[in-house]
Amino acid sequence: ELDYLVFDLPPGTGDIQLTLVQTIPLSGSVIVTTPQEVSLIDARKGLKMFERVNVPVFGIIENMSYFIAPDTGTKYDIFGTGGGQKFAEDFNVNFLGGIPIDPRIREGGDKGKPIVYDTPDSENAKSILSIAENLVKEAEKSGLKGKPKIEILLGNDN
């Protein structure tokens, strides 16, 4: 039994997003962006689409927020800084947090062992767990726990 089902969609407001919101009664959405303006343009479109179809936006996550060089500890804002936070403020949506660029995040995903399990005490794992906790709080505030479940059937079992 699932507590939450998350769909990772491509950027923008294309056919996949439109079909999903027209087919499945969504309890809420999360907009994921990177800090640079070109990504924020797509994020705005996504936010407006979800507003038009009355799907609550639980918050904004900024991916690729920064990179910390492992050899020096220097922080680099490769794609700019604060774009997701400002976007959230401009549209009165919660900023759930930022995810840094860290090869261990990708490597863990490739191996099926997420960074939150592999190195749970790392700062990046803590950032991701904090985002997840913030998201659950927002979902619960919206009354998500009390909504009816939808049955999804895969394949043809006739």
Backbone bond lengths (Angstrom), bond angles and torsions (degrees), N, CA, C in turn:
res aa  C-N    CA-C-N  psi(-1)  N-CA   C-N-CA  omega(-1)  CA-C   N-CA-C  phi
1 E - - - 1.447 - - 1.524 108.20 -
2 L 1.314 115.97 133.46 1.461 121.62 -177.64 1.521 111.25 -92.93
3 D 1.317 115.95 142.37 1.458 120.22 168.45 1.521 109.36 -85.08
4 Y 1.334 115.57 -40.52 1.459 121.66 -178.78 1.519 108.59 -143.28
5 L 1.320 115.82 145.88 1.460 121.73 172.73 1.516 106.44 -122.34
6 V 1.317 116.67 121.31 1.455 122.41 -175.99 1.519 108.86 -109.88
7 F 1.333 116.27 129.95 1.460 122.38 174.54 1.522 107.41 -103.07
8 D 1.318 117.51 124.93 1.459 122.63 175.70 1.519 106.44 -95.05
9 L 1.326 115.95 107.46 1.461 121.26 -174.07 1.523 111.09 -103.54
10 P 1.334 116.80 156.01 1.466 119.33 174.35 1.530 109.83 -67.53
11 P 1.335 117.24 162.84 1.463 119.69 -179.09 1.525 112.39 -64.59
12 G 1.316 114.74 156.17 1.456 120.53 173.37 1.511 114.25 93.90
13 T 1.327 114.16 -158.54 1.469 121.16 -175.33 1.524 109.83 -132.15
14 G 1.307 116.78 50.10 1.461 121.96 -176.70 1.511 113.46 -81.08
15 D 1.321 114.99 -166.16 1.466 121.99 -176.29 1.523 112.93 -58.74
16 I 1.323 117.11 -38.12 1.467 119.79 -177.82 1.525 110.36 -62.27
17 Q 1.320 116.81 -48.67 1.455 120.65 -179.34 1.527 110.95 -62.88
18 L 1.329 116.36 -45.97 1.466 119.99 -178.25 1.519 111.53 -63.64
19 T 1.323 116.98 -42.42 1.470 120.30 178.53 1.523 110.57 -63.41
20 L 1.312 116.68 -42.24 1.462 120.57 -179.16 1.528 111.48 -61.40
21 V 1.328 117.16 -48.60 1.468 118.88 -177.24 1.524 112.08 -69.72
22 Q 1.323 117.54 -22.51 1.464 120.57 178.31 1.520 112.25 -87.30
23 T 1.325 118.18 -17.04 1.462 122.17 -173.07 1.522 113.53 -104.93
24 I 1.319 117.03 -38.48 1.464 121.49 -173.54 1.528 109.18 -116.81
25 P 1.325 117.87 131.45 1.471 119.68 176.75 1.532 110.24 -72.28
26 L 1.312 116.33 97.17 1.462 121.77 -176.70 1.524 110.74 -78.54
27 S 1.315 115.72 138.63 1.465 121.11 178.28 1.519 111.63 -83.57
28 G 1.318 116.80 -23.94 1.448 120.21 -179.08 1.507 111.11 178.57
29 S 1.326 114.83 176.18 1.459 120.50 -178.24 1.523 109.47 -141.63
30 V 1.316 114.73 162.26 1.461 123.16 174.20 1.517 105.89 -132.26
31 I 1.302 116.51 133.14 1.460 121.25 177.07 1.527 107.78 -98.13
32 V 1.328 116.28 124.95 1.465 121.56 177.02 1.523 107.32 -109.47
33 T 1.316 115.90 130.14 1.455 121.34 -178.89 1.522 108.93 -138.57
34 T 1.299 115.68 168.27 1.457 120.77 167.77 1.524 106.00 -107.21
35 P 1.324 119.09 168.19 1.460 120.05 -172.17 1.530 115.74 -69.36
36 Q 1.329 118.52 -18.50 1.461 118.36 -172.49 1.528 112.35 -81.97
37 E 1.314 114.85 155.11 1.468 122.43 -171.93 1.522 113.27 -58.19
38 V 1.324 118.68 -39.45 1.467 119.93 -177.57 1.531 110.74 -61.03
39 S 1.316 117.74 -36.24 1.459 121.18 177.15 1.527 110.96 -73.16
40 L 1.316 116.16 -36.62 1.463 120.23 179.93 1.527 111.70 -65.58
41 I 1.325 117.36 -29.00 1.472 120.73 176.19 1.525 109.61 -61.75
42 D 1.336 117.13 -47.70 1.472 120.44 176.88 1.523 111.35 -63.97
43 A 1.323 116.44 -37.98 1.468 120.00 179.54 1.528 110.55 -62.21
44 R 1.329 117.30 -41.28 1.474 120.92 177.53 1.523 110.65 -60.96
45 K 1.321 116.00 -44.15 1.470 119.58 179.13 1.527 110.73 -60.69
46 G 1.325 116.51 -44.07 1.460 120.44 179.13 1.516 111.87 -62.53
47 L 1.321 116.72 -44.64 1.460 121.16 179.13 1.523 110.66 -59.94
48 K 1.310 116.89 -47.14 1.471 121.07 -179.78 1.528 110.77 -62.58
49 M 1.329 117.79 -39.73 1.462 120.52 179.02 1.524 110.21 -62.25
50 F 1.329 117.03 -47.59 1.462 119.63 -179.86 1.526 111.08 -63.42
51 E 1.330 117.41 -36.88 1.468 119.73 176.39 1.526 110.96 -63.02
52 R 1.341 117.14 -43.19 1.477 121.03 -178.64 1.519 112.51 -61.89
53 V 1.327 117.42 -32.39 1.472 120.16 -177.95 1.535 111.46 -101.65
54 N 1.333 115.94 15.63 1.469 122.52 175.10 1.530 113.98 58.70
55 V 1.321 116.74 38.86 1.468 121.62 172.93 1.530 106.51 -102.18
56 P 1.329 117.47 117.01 1.465 119.14 -178.79 1.530 111.97 -60.33
57 V 1.313 115.28 143.04 1.464 121.19 173.88 1.524 106.61 -100.20
58 F 1.336 115.99 112.02 1.462 121.24 -177.16 1.520 111.97 -73.50
59 G 1.320 117.56 -22.56 1.452 119.08 179.31 1.506 113.76 162.26
60 I 1.324 113.61 -179.83 1.464 123.59 -178.28 1.527 108.36 -115.37
61 I 1.326 115.80 135.44 1.466 122.04 172.05 1.522 107.22 -117.06
62 E 1.323 116.06 132.41 1.462 120.19 176.49 1.520 108.51 -100.37
63 N 1.323 116.39 113.26 1.459 122.57 177.34 1.530 108.98 -89.80
64 M 1.316 116.90 153.92 1.467 122.79 179.81 1.527 110.87 54.67
65 S 1.335 115.52 42.65 1.463 121.18 -176.43 1.522 112.98 -62.09
66 Y 1.315 116.19 -39.72 1.461 120.76 -177.80 1.523 108.33 -165.98
67 F 1.308 115.27 172.06 1.466 121.82 177.01 1.521 107.76 -132.00
68 I 1.323 116.53 133.32 1.466 120.86 174.75 1.526 107.71 -108.65
69 A 1.330 115.46 118.04 1.468 120.55 -179.48 1.524 109.03 -64.38
70 P 1.331 117.28 123.89 1.467 119.70 -176.51 1.526 113.47 -65.74
71 D 1.330 117.16 -26.28 1.468 119.19 -176.90 1.529 113.00 -83.42
72 T 1.347 117.22 -28.10 1.467 119.49 -176.42 1.525 113.44 -118.47
73 G 1.330 117.12 -19.38 1.464 120.18 -175.60 1.515 113.15 78.34
74 T 1.335 116.44 6.56 1.459 120.54 179.76 1.524 110.11 -73.65
75 K 1.329 115.30 135.56 1.461 121.17 179.17 1.528 109.19 -92.43
76 Y 1.334 115.68 130.59 1.459 121.89 178.08 1.523 109.17 -120.58
77 D 1.324 116.08 128.97 1.462 122.00 175.16 1.529 107.48 -94.42
78 I 1.304 116.14 78.71 1.462 122.42 -171.82 1.524 111.95 -61.12
79 F 1.323 117.10 -41.05 1.466 121.23 -176.56 1.522 112.41 -105.94
80 G 1.313 117.16 22.13 1.458 120.83 -177.09 1.517 109.28 97.05
81 T 1.308 115.37 -177.95 1.460 118.89 -177.27 1.526 111.35 -138.41
82 G 1.312 115.53 138.84 1.456 120.90 171.97 1.509 117.10 77.33
83 G 1.316 118.86 6.88 1.466 120.44 -177.97 1.518 113.03 -61.23
84 G 1.329 116.99 -44.32 1.462 120.63 -179.94 1.513 112.04 -67.39
85 Q 1.325 116.75 -41.56 1.470 121.76 178.61 1.529 110.39 -61.55
86 K 1.328 116.94 -46.83 1.466 120.96 -179.93 1.525 110.46 -64.61
87 F 1.320 116.64 -41.79 1.464 121.24 177.66 1.525 109.95 -57.07
88 A 1.326 116.75 -46.94 1.467 121.37 179.70 1.525 110.48 -60.37
89 E 1.320 116.84 -44.10 1.464 120.56 179.20 1.523 111.03 -64.39
90 D 1.337 117.33 -44.66 1.469 121.42 -178.50 1.523 112.35 -60.99
91 F 1.335 116.86 -33.83 1.464 120.56 -176.29 1.532 112.70 -106.55
92 N 1.334 116.07 12.08 1.463 121.57 176.74 1.531 112.18 53.63
93 V 1.328 114.64 47.16 1.462 122.63 178.89 1.528 106.72 -121.72
94 N 1.302 117.47 148.93 1.463 120.99 -179.59 1.520 111.38 -67.78
95 F 1.322 115.16 137.29 1.459 120.76 171.55 1.517 106.51 -91.06
96 L 1.325 116.56 112.91 1.462 121.63 -175.22 1.522 112.68 -80.91
97 G 1.346 116.99 -23.03 1.455 120.52 178.03 1.512 112.65 140.57
98 G 1.325 114.82 174.92 1.454 121.50 -179.58 1.516 111.57 -117.79
99 I 1.318 115.20 145.35 1.466 122.15 177.94 1.528 107.66 -111.86
100 P 1.320 118.08 122.70 1.459 120.48 -178.86 1.527 112.10 -76.24
101 I 1.314 114.62 165.97 1.460 120.39 170.70 1.526 106.31 -79.11
102 D 1.310 116.61 121.24 1.461 120.98 -179.71 1.524 107.14 -150.75
103 P 1.329 117.93 116.36 1.462 119.74 -179.55 1.528 113.25 -54.30
104 R 1.332 117.85 -27.38 1.469 120.29 -179.85 1.531 111.84 -65.73
105 I 1.326 116.82 -27.54 1.470 119.91 177.82 1.523 109.10 -65.82
106 R 1.339 116.61 -48.59 1.466 120.50 178.47 1.517 111.27 -65.43
107 E 1.311 116.60 -45.71 1.468 120.32 -178.42 1.522 111.05 -59.90
108 G 1.317 116.61 -42.35 1.460 120.34 178.13 1.515 111.94 -63.37
109 G 1.327 116.00 -39.94 1.462 119.67 176.52 1.514 111.61 -63.80
110 D 1.332 116.46 -41.89 1.464 120.45 179.23 1.527 111.93 -63.55
111 K 1.329 116.39 -35.20 1.466 121.07 -177.92 1.528 112.70 -88.57
112 G 1.330 116.38 -6.48 1.460 119.57 -177.27 1.520 112.86 77.46
113 K 1.325 116.54 19.00 1.459 120.95 179.03 1.535 108.22 -129.14
114 P 1.336 116.64 89.72 1.470 120.43 -176.24 1.525 112.68 -57.27
115 I 1.306 115.21 152.35 1.462 121.90 -178.16 1.525 111.58 -57.66
116 V 1.324 117.91 -29.64 1.469 119.94 -179.51 1.527 111.83 -68.32
117 Y 1.335 117.69 -19.91 1.467 121.67 174.50 1.519 111.76 -97.84
118 D 1.333 116.03 -37.05 1.461 120.94 -175.38 1.530 111.92 -72.49
119 T 1.328 116.18 -47.58 1.470 121.12 178.48 1.531 108.76 -133.08
120 P 1.333 117.37 69.91 1.467 120.99 -172.82 1.526 114.66 -63.11
121 D 1.321 117.81 -20.63 1.462 120.27 -179.24 1.528 113.05 -91.58
122 S 1.344 117.15 -1.51 1.466 119.36 179.26 1.530 109.65 -72.08
123 E 1.330 115.48 152.66 1.468 120.26 -179.90 1.530 111.47 -59.73
124 N 1.336 116.68 -37.51 1.462 119.24 -178.55 1.524 111.60 -70.10
125 A 1.318 117.83 -37.18 1.465 120.40 174.97 1.521 109.86 -64.11
126 K 1.330 116.33 -41.56 1.467 120.31 178.47 1.527 111.10 -62.67
127 S 1.336 117.44 -37.70 1.470 120.94 177.34 1.521 110.82 -61.92
128 I 1.319 116.15 -44.88 1.467 120.56 -178.90 1.526 110.43 -66.50
129 L 1.320 117.79 -42.44 1.467 120.71 177.89 1.524 111.29 -63.58
130 S 1.316 117.32 -37.59 1.461 121.27 177.83 1.532 110.62 -63.72
131 I 1.328 116.06 -42.12 1.465 120.25 177.17 1.524 109.94 -61.12
132 A 1.326 116.69 -45.22 1.468 120.57 179.70 1.526 110.90 -60.96
133 E 1.327 116.85 -43.39 1.467 120.46 178.57 1.523 111.17 -63.33
134 N 1.337 117.40 -42.96 1.465 121.18 177.83 1.523 111.08 -61.70
135 L 1.320 116.22 -40.24 1.461 120.63 179.80 1.527 111.01 -65.20
136 V 1.311 117.46 -44.27 1.467 120.71 178.78 1.529 110.18 -61.00
137 K 1.330 117.18 -41.89 1.472 120.40 178.07 1.525 110.86 -59.83
138 E 1.331 116.53 -44.34 1.466 119.84 179.91 1.524 111.19 -65.79
139 A 1.315 116.75 -40.68 1.466 120.59 178.89 1.526 110.24 -63.03
140 E 1.315 116.65 -42.86 1.463 119.98 -179.66 1.522 111.70 -68.32
141 K 1.345 117.19 -35.04 1.469 120.53 176.96 1.522 111.25 -60.77
142 S 1.323 115.91 -32.90 1.463 120.25 -177.92 1.523 111.80 -78.64
143 G 1.329 116.78 -3.25 1.462 119.73 -179.06 1.509 112.52 84.60
144 L 1.307 117.93 20.00 1.463 122.34 -176.09 1.514 112.48 -56.09
145 K 1.324 117.64 -37.02 1.464 119.50 -176.15 1.523 112.48 -61.66
146 G 1.320 117.64 -26.32 1.455 119.41 -176.31 1.514 114.90 -92.03
147 K 1.316 118.37 1.27 1.464 120.33 -177.00 1.516 111.15 -80.80
148 P 1.348 116.78 148.41 1.464 119.55 179.45 1.520 111.28 -67.26
149 K 1.317 115.30 153.74 1.462 121.03 179.21 1.516 109.34 -87.57
150 I 1.311 115.22 153.38 1.460 121.10 175.73 1.523 107.35 -113.22
151 E 1.301 116.38 138.94 1.457 120.73 178.50 1.520 108.31 -92.17
152 I 1.316 116.48 130.57 1.462 121.79 178.71 1.518 107.61 -115.05
153 L 1.313 116.37 119.85 1.458 121.56 179.77 1.516 108.82 -103.65
154 L 1.309 116.54 131.48 1.457 121.68 179.08 1.517 108.89 -110.19
155 G 1.309 116.54 132.63 1.462 120.44 178.32 1.519 111.87 84.24
156 N 1.310 114.56 -178.09 1.459 121.10 -178.47 1.516 108.04 -114.12
157 D 1.324 116.20 102.45 1.461 121.43 -176.41 1.528 112.24 -99.39
158 N 1.312 119.01 24.74 1.473 121.02 -177.59 1.483 111.24 -68.25
